[in-house]
Amino acid sequence: MTAVVPIVSGPMQGKLTAIRLTPSHPIDSSRFIIESARILSTPADSFVPFSRGQVFELGRLPHIWGTFDDKKAVETTRVLDTLNTQEISASSNTMTRFELAPDIDKNSGNYLHLKVRSDQWGICAVSYGKRWPSSFEFQLIPSAEYQDYLVRISSQWAWNEESVNELSVKTTVPIHIKEVYIRKGD
């Protein structure tokens, strides 16, 4: 994986002498290896973050968060915007769009909560943003029952950087979408 870490310079005293990257939870033995690093100098006004967009691969985490979370965020957090409450059948490789309210409270963070049923394993991609396009992908779990998928969407830079008025869902297999919500973070 390649990561670009922008360091925007400003009126600093002296020069940059060190950069520190720390795993988010050092207690749980998280680790990463830096195979190479470069520092590039560019004019301050030429930096356009994520010009190709951000893509996050979340694997099974949204299903785990939606199903096994001890705090039960899918039940206890307040719904800020209801994007869908009727069953929608979506074919594979078809974009399904949901409009968002323009004034969603982003102060304490937000979850995207999807209730989805799939008959087979597949990948679900959720995308949003025009100026700073962003998306994430996660695995769909095959089940005869609807499954809860929960993502802390506010952890993505693009969610907070612009007003998001639409989410798009595209999957590799046919699915049924029963509910889609934006929830208040906890």
Order of alpha helices (4+ residues) and beta strands (2+ residues): beta-alpha-alpha-beta-beta-beta-beta-beta-beta-beta-alpha-beta-beta
